[in-house]
Amino acid sequence: MDAITALVHSYYVRVDSGDPTLFDLFHDDIRYKRPGYPTITGLVDLRAFYRSTRLVDHGRHHTLSVFRSGEQAAVEGRFTGSLRDGSTVDLRFSDFFDTVAHPPGEHGALILSRRTYFDDTRV
């Protein structure tokens, strides 16, 4: 598995488990676009989104396909879980990641931007 595909898979494992190292995967200048929300810019805003704005309480991402092109990755998947209001969801999603190499001397990549689309407007 190449570094960018591993980064994407690591994102889903960490977000699903509530791993506090989730934010280590993102560039300081992360931009996250998600329908129904203003664009999230920077790690401070991203942390605030996951802490208090995100409607998902818990669940699991199932990656069905990961497509790579250069520094970009596209994911088609399924999410099953619960929302903060107690309702459950089982839906399809698409994620698009732009990545950038770690600073010199470090290996791998960081997520520079992410765009998410769901087939359910509740999330």
C-alpha positions in Angstrom: 0.0 0.0 0.0 1.4 3.4 -0.9 1.8 6.2 1.6 -1.2 8.2 0.4 -3.6 5.2 0.4 -2.2 4.3 3.9 -2.9 7.9 5.1 -6.5 7.7 3.9 -7.1 4.3 5.6 -5.4 5.6 8.8 -7.8 8.6 8.7 -10.9 6.3 8.8 -9.4 4.0 11.5 -8.5 7.0 13.7 -11.8 8.9 13.3 -13.9 5.8 13.9 -12.0 4.9 17.1 -11.9 8.4 18.5 -8.1 8.3 18.4 -6.7 11.7 19.6 -3.8 11.4 17.1 -6.3 11.9 14.3 -5.3 15.5 13.9 -1.6 14.5 13.3 -2.7 13.4 9.8 -3.7 16.9 8.8 -1.6 19.8 7.5 -1.8 23.0 9.7 -3.7 24.7 6.9 -6.3 22.0 6.3 -9.4 23.0 4.3 -12.4 20.8 4.7 -15.6 21.3 2.7 -18.8 19.4 3.5 -22.3 20.3 2.2 -24.3 22.3 4.7 -21.3 23.7 6.6 -19.0 26.6 6.0 -15.5 25.6 4.8 -13.4 24.6 7.8 -9.9 26.1 7.6 -7.0 25.2 9.9 -6.5 22.7 12.6 -8.2 24.8 15.3 -11.4 24.9 13.4 -11.2 21.2 12.4 -10.8 20.2 16.0 -13.8 22.3 17.0 -15.8 20.7 14.2 -15.1 17.2 15.5 -15.6 18.2 19.1 -18.9 20.0 18.9 -20.3 20.5 15.4 -20.1 17.1 13.7 -23.5 15.4 13.8 -22.0 11.9 13.9 -21.7 10.5 17.4 -20.0 7.3 16.5 -19.8 4.7 13.7 -17.7 3.0 11.2 -16.5 3.9 7.7 -16.2 1.0 5.2 -14.0 1.9 2.2 -15.3 0.3 -0.9 -12.9 1.8 -3.4 -9.8 4.1 -3.2 -8.6 5.7 -6.4 -5.2 7.5 -6.6 -3.9 10.1 -9.0 -0.7 11.8 -8.0 -1.1 13.5 -4.6 -4.9 13.0 -4.7 -7.1 10.2 -3.5 -10.8 9.6 -4.0 -12.8 7.2 -1.8 -16.2 5.6 -2.2 -17.5 4.1 0.9 -20.3 3.3 3.3 -20.8 4.7 6.8 -22.9 3.0 9.5 -23.4 4.6 12.9 -25.4 6.9 15.2 -26.0 10.6 15.1 -25.9 12.8 18.2 -29.7 12.9 18.2 -29.8 9.1 18.7 -30.9 8.2 15.1 -28.9 5.6 13.1 -27.6 6.0 9.6 -26.4 3.6 6.9 -25.3 5.6 4.0 -22.9 5.9 1.1 -20.2 8.7 1.0 -17.5 10.0 -1.3 -14.4 11.7 0.0 -11.7 13.5 -2.0 -8.3 14.1 -0.4 -5.5 16.4 -1.5 -2.2 15.6 0.2 1.2 17.2 0.6 4.5 15.6 1.6 5.7 15.9 5.2 8.4 18.5 5.8 11.9 17.5 4.8 13.4 14.7 6.9 10.0 13.1 7.6 8.2 10.3 5.6 4.7 10.1 4.3 2.1 12.7 3.6 -0.4 15.0 5.3 -4.0 15.8 4.3 -4.1 19.3 2.9 -7.8 19.4 1.9 -10.8 17.1 2.1 -14.2 17.3 0.4 -17.0 15.0 1.6 -20.4 14.1 0.0 -23.1 11.9 1.5 -26.2 10.4 0.0 -28.2 11.5 3.1 -28.7 15.1 4.1 -29.0 14.3 7.8 -25.2 14.3 8.3 
